[in-house]
Amino acid sequence: MQKTNYIYTFSYENTESDLCKLESRCIFNKEEKNRLLFSDIKAEPSYSAFIKKRLDIISFSEDYTTLLNEIKKESICIEGFKVEYLVFDGDTTEYAERLKKLKDIGWSIEGLPDYYTPIKTYGLCYIEGVWYFGVLIKDNFTWHKHKQKPCSYSNSISISIAKALVNIAAKANKEKKLLDACCGVGTILLEACFAGNNIEGCDINEKICMDARENLSHFNYTATIYHCDIKDISKRFDAAIIDLPYNLFSSATDNDILHIIKSTGEITDRLVIVSTTDITRLINSAGFRISDYCSVSKSGKRKFARKIWVCEKKG
């Protein structure tokens, strides 16, 4: 029987599998397996594009009757609740039996249920021989509003990648001071602000900085954005995200990339870099070592992939 505080469920496209696992390693110090993960670390589902639900465990038992008695001992009293049954691989409980168990639990809670607009949702599930009951927290998808930002460019990274980059850089620590070293129109900044991360941005292009500020203002977020070369920033950060220029409108030579990495390395010891080519040599030349890595293909475009490098300063 696995003792834990939380059970997480995940959802992702096959092209995002490696990115989800990298994010999982950084948040939970272990990978999700079969879109499921047990952890004592608390993470908000809406802050990740891949975490869909979190079950905050109240009771668990290998015996369902024992679990039901434990739930009754909790003396839960609430108006407007709902109980959902979560089905996982290996659970052969028939639909009718699932409904019966939900009814059992509903009768064990004092108060009237609300199946359409519940104030609180509870979850019941059966995983590897154990019954779990707890409060169910879902991704509310409010972050999808960022798709309607006023300023956007076709080459911007996806929201899913942006959210993952923030989690990878911060390692689920909201106190970490982050820098988006090539912030562009602020795709990463938006997701960091939404999740309550401490982040600032920088870009050498004045027009793009203005667009990023407009995007932040549109959603009532606040973050400092520096219009300057990264070498001109002197304050320290716990980690920096670098989405390197790669397209026709903002291409960069190896010397440009080395300059960006080296300059950012002067103000932080941890980098999360996005590139479209192998930059192992440049990372090493800048005095960093690669501690983790993944590649993310674009759906329908297998030849185009973003490489994500997690780097720590040598020594």
SERO-4910 file (N, C-alpha, C, O; in steps of 0.05 Angstrom, whole numbers):
BEGIN
 pado doro    nc1    nc2    nc3   cac1   cac2   cac3    cc1    cc2    cc3    oc1    oc2    oc3
  Met    A     17    -24      0      0      0      0     18     25      0     35     28     17
  Gln    A     13     43    -19     30     66    -22     19     90     -6     -3    100    -12
  Lys    A     35     99     14     27    122     29     36    147     15     59    150      7
  Thr    A     18    166     11     24    190     -3      3    211      4    -18    205     14
  Asn    A      9    236     -2    -10    258      3    -26    265    -21    -49    273    -19
  Tyr    A    -14    261    -45    -27    269    -70    -24    248    -92     -4    234    -94
  Ile    A    -45    247   -108    -43    231   -133    -49    250   -156    -69    264   -156
  Tyr    A    -31    250   -176    -34    268   -199    -40    251   -224    -30    229   -228
  Thr    A    -57    262   -241    -62    251   -268    -53    270   -289    -54    295   -285
  Phe    A    -43    260   -311    -31    276   -332    -45    270   -359    -56    249   -364
  Ser    A    -42    290   -377    -52    287   -404    -33    302   -423    -26    325   -417
  Tyr    A    -25    289   -445     -7    303   -463     -7    288   -490    -13    264   -492
  Glu    A      1    302   -511      5    290   -537     31    274   -537     49    279   -521
  Asn    A     33    255   -555     57    238   -556     82    255   -561    104    249   -551
  Thr    A     79    277   -576    102    294   -582    111    309   -557    134    320   -556
  Glu    A     94    311   -536    101    325   -512    109    307   -488    113    317   -466
  Ser    A    110    281   -494    115    262   -472    142    268   -458    142    268   -433
  Asp    A    163    272   -473    189    277   -460    190    303   -445    203    305   -424
  Leu    A    175    323   -455    174    349   -441    159    345   -414    167    356   -394
  Cys    A    137    331   -415    122    326   -391    139    311   -370    138    318   -346
  Lys    A    154    292   -379    171    277   -360    193    294   -349    201    291   -325
  Leu    A    204    312   -365    225    331   -356    213    350   -335    225    354   -314
  Glu    A    189    360   -340    176    378   -321    170    363   -295    174    373   -273
  Ser    A    162    338   -298    155    321   -275    180    317   -258    179    318   -233
  Arg    A    203    312   -270    228    308   -255    235    333   -239    246    331   -217
  Cys    A    230    356   -251    237    381   -238    218    389   -216    226    401   -196
  Ile    A    192    382   -219    172    389   -198    172    368   -176    172    375   -152
  Phe    A    171    342   -184    167    321   -164    192    304   -159    191    286   -142
  Asn    A    214    309   -173    238    293   -170    235    264   -179    250    247   -172
  Lys    A    214    260   -195    210    234   -208    191    237   -231    177    257   -233
  Glu    A    191    217   -249    174    219   -273    146    208   -268    142    189   -253
  Glu    A    127    220   -282    101    208   -283    103    182   -298    120    179   -316
  Lys    A     86    163   -291     86    137   -305     58    130   -313     40    129   -296
  Asn    A     54    124   -338     27    118   -349      7    140   -341    -16    135   -335
  Arg    A     17    165   -343      1    189   -338    -10    190   -309    -32    200   -304
  Leu    A      6    179   -290     -2    178   -262     23    182   -245     45    172   -252
  Leu    A     19    196   -222     42    200   -204     33    204   -176     14    218   -170
  Phe    A     47    190   -157     42    194   -128     64    212   -117     87    208   -124
  Ser    A     57    231   -101     77    249    -90     68    262    -64     44    264    -59
  Asp    A     87    271    -48     81    287    -24     84    317    -30     81    333    -13
  Ile    A     92    323    -55     96    351    -63     69    361    -75     57    349    -92
  Lys    A     61    385    -65     36    397    -74     41    415    -97     57    434    -95
  Ala    A     27    411   -120     29    428   -143      1    434   -154    -16    417   -153
  Glu    A     -2    458   -163    -28    466   -174    -32    457   -203    -16    464   -220
  Pro    A    -52    440   -209    -56    430   -236    -56    452   -257    -45    448   -279
  Ser    A    -69    475   -252    -71    496   -272    -45    510   -279    -43    525   -298
  Tyr    A    -24    505   -263      2    517   -268     18    500   -288     40    508   -296
  Ser    A      8    477   -295     21    459   -314      2    454   -337    -22    452   -333
  Ala    A     12    451   -361     -5    444   -384    -11    414   -384    -29    405   -399
  Phe    A      3    398   -368      1    369   -369    -13    357   -345    -26    336   -348
  Ile    A    -11    370   -322    -25    359   -298    -55    366   -301    -62    390   -304
  Lys    A    -72    347   -300   -101    351   -304   -117    350   -277   -136    365   -274
  Lys    A   -108    332   -259   -123    330   -234   -103    323   -212    -83    311   -216
  Arg    A   -111    332   -188    -96    325   -163   -115    315   -143   -134    329   -136
  Leu    A   -111    292   -132   -128    281   -111   -114    285    -84    -93    273    -79
  Asp    A   -125    302    -67   -114    307    -40   -125    285    -22   -148    287    -14
  Ile    A   -109    265    -16   -119    241     -3   -128    247     26   -113    258     42
  Ile    A   -152    238     32   -163    239     59   -161    211     72   -153    209     95
  Ser    A   -169    191     58   -168    163     68   -161    144     46   -165    149     23
  Phe    A   -149    121     54   -143    100     35   -142     73     49   -136     72     73
  Ser    A   -149     52     35   -149     25     47   -151      5     24   -161     10      2
  Glu    A   -140    -19     30   -142    -41     11   -171    -52     10   -179    -65     -9
  Asp    A   -186    -47     32   -213    -57     34   -233    -34     32   -231    -14     46
  Tyr    A   -252    -36     13   -271    -14      8   -288     -8     32   -293     15     39
  Thr    A   -298    -29     46   -315    -25     70   -300     -9     91   -311      8    105
  Thr    A   -274    -16     95   -258     -1    114   -255     28    106   -257     46    123
  Leu    A   -251     32     80   -249     60     70   -274     75     76   -273     98     85
  Leu    A   -297     63     71   -323     76     75   -326     84    104   -337    105    110
  Asn    A   -318     66    122   -320     72    151   -302     95    159   -308    111    176
  Glu    A   -278     96    146   -259    117    151   -271    144    142   -267    165    155
  Ile    A   -284    144    119   -297    168    109   -319    178    128   -321    202    134
  Lys    A   -334    159    139   -355    166    158   -344    179    183   -355    197    195
  Lys    A   -320    169    192   -307    179    216   -298    208    212   -294    223    231
  Glu    A   -294    216    186   -285    243    180   -307    264    187   -301    287    190
  Ser    A   -332    254    188   -355    271    194   -355    296    175   -358    319    185
  Ile    A   -353    291    149   -353    313    130   -380    325    128   -400    311    124
  Cys    A   -382    351    131   -407    366    129   -404    389    110   -389    408    116
  Ile    A   -417    388     87   -414    409     67   -439    409     49   -449    388     41
  Glu    A   -447    433     42   -469    436     22   -457    440     -6   -436    453     -9
  Gly    A   -470    428    -26   -461    432    -53   -436    417    -61   -418    428    -73
  Phe    A   -435    391    -54   -412    375    -60   -418    356    -83   -441    352    -91
  Lys    A   -397    344    -94   -400    324   -115   -378    303   -110   -356    309   -101
  Val    A   -384    278   -117   -364    256   -115   -360    244   -143   -380    236   -156
  Glu    A   -336    243   -153   -330    231   -179   -313    205   -176   -298    203   -157
  Tyr    A   -318    187   -194   -302    162   -194   -281    165   -216   -287    170   -239
  Leu    A   -256    161   -209   -234    163   -228   -225    135   -236   -219    119   -219
  Val    A   -226    129   -262   -220    103   -272   -191    102   -282   -183    118   -299
  Phe    A   -175     83   -271   -147     80   -279   -143     51   -289   -159     34   -285
  Asp    A   -120     47   -303   -113     21   -314   -113      1   -291   -102      6   -270
  Gly    A   -125    -22   -296   -125    -44   -276   -150    -44   -259   -155    -63   -244
  Asp    A   -167    -23   -261   -192    -22   -246   -214    -35   -263   -222    -24   -283
  Thr    A   -223    -58   -254   -244    -72   -270   -272    -68   -258   -290    -83   -265
  Thr    A   -275    -49   -240   -301    -44   -227   -321    -37   -249   -317    -18   -264
  Glu    A   -343    -51   -250   -364    -46   -269   -378    -19   -264   -377     -9   -241
  Tyr    A   -390     -7   -285   -402     19   -283   -423     20   -261   -424     39   -245
  Ala    A   -441      0   -260   -462      0   -240   -451     -1   -212   -461     12   -194
  Glu    A   -429    -16   -208   -417    -18   -182   -403      9   -174   -403     17   -151
  Arg    A   -392     23   -194   -380     49   -189   -402     68   -179   -397     83   -160
  Leu    A   -425     69   -192   -446     86   -184   -456     80   -156   -462     98   -140
  Lys    A   -456     54   -149   -465     46   -122   -445     57   -101   -453     67    -80
  Lys    A   -419     55   -107   -399     64    -89   -400     95    -85   -397    105    -63
  Leu    A   -405    109   -107   -408    138   -105   -432    145    -88   -432    165    -73
  Lys    A   -454    129    -90   -478    134    -74   -472    129    -45   -481    143    -27
  Asp    A   -456    108    -39   -448    101    -12   -433    125      1   -439    133     23
  Ile    A   -415    136    -14   -399    158     -4   -416    183      0   -413    198     19
  Gly    A   -433    187    -20   -451    211    -18   -468    210      7   -472    231     19
  Trp    A   -478    187     15   -493    184     39   -476    187     64   -486    191     86
  Ser    A   -450    184     61   -431    186     84   -423    215     89   -410    221    109
  Ile    A   -432    233     71   -426    262     74   -451    276     81   -472    273     68
  Glu    A   -450    293    102   -474    308    111   -476    333     94   -458    350     94
  Gly    A   -499    336     81   -503    360     64   -515    352     37   -516    328     30
  Leu    A   -525    371     23   -538    366     -3   -517    367    -26   -501    385    -27
  Pro    A   -518    348    -44   -499    348    -67   -508    368    -88   -531    376    -90
  Asp    A   -489    376   -104   -494    393   -128   -477    382   -150   -453    385   -151
  Tyr    A   -490    368   -169   -476    354   -190   -466    372   -213   -449    364   -229
  Tyr    A   -477    396   -214   -471    414   -237   -451    437   -230   -433    443   -246
  Thr    A   -455    449   -207   -437    470   -199   -428    466   -170   -435    482   -153
  Pro    A   -414    444   -165   -406    438   -138   -386    458   -126   -369    468   -140
  Ile    A   -389    463   -100   -370    479    -86   -344    464    -81   -322    475    -83
  Lys    A   -347    438    -76   -323    421    -72   -329    394    -85   -351    383    -83
  Thr    A   -308    383    -99   -311    357   -111   -293    337    -97   -269    343    -92
  Tyr    A   -303    314    -92   -288    292    -80   -283    271   -102   -298    269   -121
  Gly    A   -262    255    -98   -255    235   -117   -251    208   -104   -241    206    -81
  Leu    A   -259    187   -118   -255    159   -109   -241    144   -131   -248    147   -155
  Cys    A   -220    129   -124   -206    113   -145   -194     88   -133   -191     86   -109
  Tyr    A   -188     69   -151   -176     44   -143   -151     40   -160   -152     38   -184
  Ile    A   -128     39   -146   -103     37   -159    -86     15   -147    -79     17   -123
  Glu    A    -79     -5   -162    -61    -26   -154    -70    -38   -127    -53    -41   -108
  Gly    A    -96    -44   -124   -105    -58   -101   -112    -40    -77   -118    -50    -55
  Val    A   -112    -14    -81   -118      4    -59   -139     24    -67   -139     35    -89
  Trp    A   -158     29    -49   -179     49    -53   -170     75    -41   -160     76    -18
  Tyr    A   -174     97    -56   -166    123    -47   -190    142    -48   -206    141    -67
  Phe    A   -193    159    -28   -214    179    -27   -202    206    -19   -185    206      0
  Gly    A   -210    227    -32   -199    253    -25   -213    276    -40   -232    272    -54
  Val    A   -202    300    -36   -212    323    -50   -200    324    -77   -175    321    -80
  Leu    A   -216    329    -98   -207    329   -125   -203    358   -135   -222    373   -136
  Ile    A   -179    364   -143   -172    391   -154   -166    387   -184   -150    371   -191
  Lys    A   -180    403   -201   -176    400   -230   -163    425   -242   -165    447   -231
  Asp    A   -151    421   -265   -141    443   -281   -166    458   -290   -184    447   -303
  Asn    A   -167    484   -284   -191    500   -292   -188    513   -320   -207    525   -329
  Phe    A   -165    510   -332   -160    518   -360   -164    549   -364   -166    558   -387
  Thr    A   -164    564   -342   -167    593   -346   -142    605   -360   -144    627   -372
  Trp    A   -120    591   -360    -96    600   -373    -99    600   -404    -83    612   -418
  His    A   -120    587   -414   -125    587   -443   -131    615   -453   -129    620   -477
  Lys    A   -138    633   -435   -144    660   -443   -119    674   -455   -122    693   -471
  His    A    -96    664   -448    -71    676   -459    -68    672   -489    -52    685   -502
  Lys    A    -84    654   -500    -84    650   -529    -94    675   -543    -89    679   -567
  Gln    A   -109    691   -529   -121    715   -540   -105    740   -533   -116    762   -532
  Lys    A    -79    738   -529    -63    761   -523    -62    780   -547    -62    771   -569
  Pro    A    -61    806   -542    -63    826   -564    -40    825   -583    -43    830   -607
  Cys    A    -16    818   -573      8    818   -591     19    790   -592     24    777   -572
  Ser    A     22    780   -616     32    752   -620     48    749   -645     44    765   -664
  Tyr    A     66    730   -645     81    724   -669     79    694   -675     78    678   -656
  Ser    A     80    687   -700     76    659   -708     98    641   -697     93    617   -693
  Asn    A    121    652   -692    144    636   -683    145    632   -653    163    619   -642
  Ser    A    126    644   -639    127    642   -610    123    613   -601    110    598   -614
  Ile    A    135    606   -578    132    579   -568    103    576   -559     89    595   -553
  Ser    A     95    551   -557     67    545   -548     64    550   -518     84    552   -503
  Ile    A     39    554   -510     34    558   -482     43    534   -465     53    537   -443
  Ser    A     39    510   -476     47    485   -462     76    485   -456     85    479   -433
  Ile    A     93    493   -476    122    494   -471    129    516   -452    146    512   -435
  Ala    A    116    539   -455    122    561   -437    116    554   -408    133    560   -390
  Lys    A     94    541   -403     87    533   -375    108    513   -364    116    515   -341
  Ala    A    116    495   -381    135    475   -373    162    488   -367    175    481   -347
  Leu    A    171    507   -384    196    520   -379    197    534   -352    217    534   -338
  Val    A    175    547   -345    173    561   -319    176    541   -296    191    545   -277
  Asn    A    162    518   -298    164    497   -277    191    485   -276    201    478   -254
  Ile    A    204    481   -299    230    469   -300    251    488   -287    268    480   -272
  Ala    A    248    514   -293    267    533   -282    263    537   -252    282    539   -237
  Ala    A    238    539   -244    232    545   -215    232    521   -198    236    523   -173
  Lys    A    229    497   -209    228    472   -194    207    474   -172    211    465   -149
  Ala    A    184    485   -179    160    486   -162    165    504   -138    151    502   -118
  Asn    A    185    522   -139    191    540   -117    184    569   -126    198    581   -142
  Lys    A    162    580   -115    152    606   -123    171    629   -113    169    651   -123
  Glu    A    189    622    -95    207    643    -84    231    647   -103    246    667   -100
  Lys    A    236    629   -121    258    631   -139    255    656   -157    234    661   -168
  Lys    A    277    671   -160    277    694   -178    285    685   -206    307    676   -210
  Leu    A    266    689   -225    271    679   -252    275    703   -271    265    725   -267
  Leu    A    290    697   -293    293    717   -314    287    703   -341    297    682   -347
  Asp    A    270    716   -357    265    708   -384    284    725   -401    278    748   -408
  Ala    A    307    713   -408    329    729   -420    324    739   -448    336    758   -457
  Cys    A    307    725   -463    300    734   -490    269    733   -491    258    715   -504
  Cys    A    256    751   -478    228    748   -471    209    750   -495    186    741   -493
  Gly    A    217    762   -517    199    766   -539    173    780   -531    175    799   -516
  Val    A    150    770   -540    125    784   -533    114    775   -506     92    783   -499
  Gly    A    129    759   -492    121    752   -464    106    727   -460     91    725   -440
  Thr    A    108    708   -478     93    682   -475    100    668   -449     83    659   -434
  Ile    A    126    668   -443    135    655   -418    128    672   -394    119    662   -373
  Leu    A    131    699   -397    124    717   -375     95    714   -366     88    714   -342
  Leu    A     77    711   -386     48    708   -380     43    684   -362     28    685   -343
  Glu    A     55    661   -370     51    637   -355     63    638   -327     52    627   -308
  Ala    A     86    651   -325     99    654   -298     82    672   -280     79    666   -257
  Cys    A     72    694   -291     56    712   -275     30    698   -267     21    702   -244
  Phe    A     18    683   -285     -7    669   -279     -3    650   -256    -21    647   -239
  Ala    A     20    637   -255     26    617   -234     37    630   -208     42    616   -189
  Gly    A     42    656   -209     52    670   -185     81    668   -181     91    671   -159
  Asn    A     96    663   -203    125    662   -201    137    690   -201    125    709   -212
  Asn    A    160    692   -190    175    717   -188    193    718   -213    214    705   -214
  Ile    A    185    734   -233    200    734   -259    203    762   -270    186    780   -266
  Glu    A    225    767   -285    229    791   -300    237    783   -328    245    760   -333
  Gly    A    235    802   -347    242    796   -374    262    815   -386    267    837   -375
  Cys    A    274    807   -408    294    824   -422    293    818   -451    291    795   -460
  Asp    A    295    839   -467    297    835   -496    311    859   -508    308    882   -499
  Ile    A    327    854   -529    343    875   -541    326    892   -561    335    913   -569
  Asn    A    303    881   -569    286    894   -588    265    912   -574    248    901   -559
  Glu    A    266    938   -578    248    956   -563    219    951   -570    202    952   -552
  Lys    A    212    947   -595    185    942   -604    173    917   -590    150    917   -581
  Ile    A    189    896   -589    180    871   -577    176    875   -547    157    864   -535
  Cys    A    193    891   -534    190    897   -505    163    911   -501    149    905   -481
  Met    A    157    930   -518    131    944   -516    108    925   -519     88    927   -505
  Asp    A    110    906   -538     89    886   -542     86    868   -518     63    862   -510
  Ala    A    108    860   -506    107    843   -482     93    858   -459     77    846   -445
  Arg    A    100    884   -456     87    899   -434     57    902   -439     41    901   -421
  Glu    A     49    905   -465     21    907   -472      7    881   -465    -16    881   -455
  Asn    A     19    858   -471      7    832   -465      4    828   -435    -17    819   -426
  Leu    A     24    836   -420     21    833   -391     -1    851   -380    -17    843   -363
  Ser    A     -1    876   -389    -22    895   -380    -50    885   -387    -69    890   -372
  His    A    -52    873   -410    -79    863   -419    -91    844   -399   -116    843   -396
  Phe    A    -74    828   -386    -84    808   -367    -80    817   -338    -82    802   -319
  Asn    A    -73    843   -335    -69    855   -308    -46    842   -293    -47    839   -268
  Tyr    A    -25    833   -307     -1    822   -294     20    844   -293     20    863   -308
  Thr    A     38    841   -274     59    860   -270     86    846   -269     90    827   -254
  Ala    A    105    854   -286    132    844   -286    150    864   -299    143    876   -319
  Thr    A    174    867   -289    193    885   -300    205    874   -326    213    850   -327
  Ile    A    205    890   -347    217    881   -373    239    901   -380    234    925   -383
  Tyr    A    263    891   -383    286    909   -390    290    909   -420    292    888   -433
  His    A    292    934   -431    299    936   -459    329    941   -460    338    963   -458
  Cys    A    344    919   -463    373    921   -463    386    895   -472    372    875   -475
  Asp    A    412    896   -476    427    872   -481    429    858   -454    432    871   -433
  Ile    A    429    831   -454    429    816   -430    455    822   -414    455    819   -389
  Lys    A    476    830   -427    501    836   -413    499    860   -395    516    864   -378
  Asp    A    479    877   -400    476    902   -384    460    898   -358    457    917   -343
  Ile    A    450    873   -354    436    868   -329    456    857   -308    472    840   -314
  Ser    A    455    869   -284    475    861   -264    463    847   -240    478    833   -225
  Lys    A    437    849   -236    425    836   -213    425    805   -216    424    795   -238
  Arg    A    425    791   -194    427    762   -194    399    749   -196    379    760   -186
  Phe    A    398    725   -208    374    710   -210    380    681   -203    402    671   -205
  Asp    A    359    666   -193    363    638   -186    364    620   -210    376    599   -210
  Ala    A    350    629   -231    350    614   -256    341    632   -279    327    652   -274
  Ala    A    349    625   -303    341    641   -327    332    622   -349    343    600   -352
  Ile    A    312    631   -363    302    617   -386    311    632   -411    308    656   -413
  Ile    A    322    617   -430    331    630   -455    319    616   -479    327    594   -486
  Asp    A    299    629   -492    288    618   -516    303    632   -539    297    654   -547
  Leu    A    324    618   -549    343    629   -568    330    637   -594    312    623   -604
  Pro    A    338    660   -606    328    668   -633    336    646   -653    358    636   -653
  Tyr    A    317    640   -671    323    619   -690    310    623   -717    316    609   -736
  Asn    A    292    643   -720    277    645   -744    288    667   -763    308    680   -757
  Leu    A    274    671   -785    283    690   -805    284    718   -795    299    735   -804
  Phe    A    266    725   -776    263    752   -766    283    759   -744    289    783   -739
  Ser    A    293    739   -730    311    744   -708    332    722   -706    334    709   -685
  Ser    A    346    717   -728    366    696   -728    390    703   -711    395    726   -705
  Ala    A    406    683   -704    429    688   -687    452    669   -696    448    646   -702
  Thr    A    476    680   -697    500    664   -703    509    649   -678    499    654   -656
  Asp    A    528    631   -681    539    617   -658    551    637   -638    549    634   -614
  Asn    A    564    658   -649    576    679   -632    554    694   -616    557    700   -592
  Asp    A    531    699   -629    509    712   -616    498    695   -593    493    704   -571
  Ile    A    495    669   -599    484    650   -579    504    648   -556    495    648   -533
  Leu    A    530    645   -562    550    643   -541    549    668   -523    552    667   -499
  His    A    546    692   -536    544    717   -521    520    717   -502    523    725   -479
  Ile    A    497    708   -512    473    707   -495    477    688   -472    470    695   -449
  Ile    A    487    664   -477    490    644   -456    511    654   -435    506    652   -411
  Lys    A    534    663   -445    555    673   -427    546    696   -410    551    697   -386
  Ser    A    532    715   -423    523    739   -408    502    732   -387    503    742   -365
  Thr    A    484    714   -395    464    705   -375    477    689   -353    468    691   -330
  Gly    A    498    675   -360    512    659   -340    527    676   -319    535    666   -298
  Glu    A    530    702   -325    543    720   -306    524    727   -283    533    736   -262
  Ile    A    498    723   -287    478    732   -267    461    709   -256    443    713   -240
  Thr    A    468    684   -264    454    661   -253    471    636   -256    488    635   -274
  Asp    A    466    616   -240    481    590   -242    464    568   -255    473    546   -258
  Arg    A    439    575   -262    421    554   -273    407    566   -298    395    587   -297
  Leu    A    409    551   -320    397    560   -345    379    538   -356    384    514   -354
  Val    A    356    547   -368    339    529   -383    338    541   -411    326    563   -415
  Ile    A    350    528   -430    354    539   -457    337    524   -477    336    500   -477
  Val    A    324    539   -495    309    528   -518    324    534   -544    330    557   -549
  Ser    A    329    514   -559    343    518   -585    331    499   -606    315    481   -599
  Thr    A    338    503   -631    329    485   -652    352    469   -663    348    452   -681
  Thr    A    376    474   -653    400    459   -662    415    449   -638    409    457   -615
  Asp    A    435    432   -642    451    422   -621    471    443   -612    489    451   -627
  Ile    A    468    453   -588    486    474   -577    503    464   -554    511    480   -537
  Thr    A    507    438   -553    524    426   -532    551    440   -529    559    447   -507
  Arg    A    564    444   -552    591    456   -552    589    485   -541    607    493   -525
  Leu    A    569    500   -548    567    527   -539    561    528   -509    571    546   -495
  Ile    A    544    510   -500    538    509   -471    563    503   -455    568    515   -434
  Asn    A    579    484   -464    604    477   -451    624    501   -452    637    506   -432
  Ser    A    625    514   -475    643    537   -478    636    560   -459    653    576   -451
  Ala    A    610    562   -452    601    583   -434    605    576   -405    598    592   -387
  Gly    A    616    552   -399    621    545   -372    599    531   -358    598    531   -333
  Phe    A    581    519   -373    558    504   -361    559    475   -369    571    468   -390
  Arg    A    547    458   -353    543    430   -359    514    424   -362    497    437   -350
  Ile    A    507    405   -379    479    397   -384    470    376   -363    482    355   -362
  Ser    A    451    383   -346    442    365   -325    417    350   -334    411    329   -322
  Asp    A    402    360   -353    378    346   -363    372    357   -391    382    378   -399
  Tyr    A    355    342   -405    350    349   -434    325    335   -444    319    313   -435
  Cys    A    311    348   -463    290    334   -477    286    349   -504    296    371   -509
  Ser    A    272    335   -522    265    347   -548    235    346   -552    222    327   -544
  Val    A    224    367   -563    195    369   -567    190    374   -597    197    395   -608
  Ser    A    177    355   -610    170    358   -638    144    373   -640    127    372   -622
  Lys    A    140    387   -662    115    401   -667     96    382   -681    104    369   -700
  Ser    A     72    381   -671     52    362   -683     50    366   -713     45    388   -722
  Gly    A     53    345   -727     51    346   -756     76    355   -770     77    355   -795
  Lys    A     96    363   -755    121    373   -767    144    360   -753    158    372   -737
  Arg    A    148    335   -759    168    318   -745    197    329   -749    214    325   -732
  Lys    A    201    343   -771    228    353   -777    235    377   -760    258    385   -757
  Phe    A    214    390   -749    219    413   -732    216    406   -703    195    396   -694
  Ala    A    237    410   -688    236    403   -660    252    424   -644    272    434   -652
  Arg    A    241    430   -620    255    447   -601    269    430   -581    258    410   -571
  Lys    A    294    437   -576    311    422   -557    312    439   -531    316    463   -532
  Ile    A    307    426   -509    307    440   -483    330    430   -466    331    406   -459
  Trp    A    348    448   -459    372    441   -444    371    453   -416    367    477   -412
  Val    A    373    436   -395    375    445   -368    404    445   -360    417    424   -360
  Cys    A    415    469   -354    443    472   -350    451    483   -322    437    501   -312
  Glu    A    472    473   -311    482    483   -286    511    492   -290    526    481   -306
  Lys    A    519    513   -276    546    524   -279    566    504   -269    562    491   -248
  Lys    A    588    500   -283    609    481   -276    623    491   -250    625    514   -245
  Gly    A    631    471   -235    646    477   -210    629    485   -187    639    491   -166
***
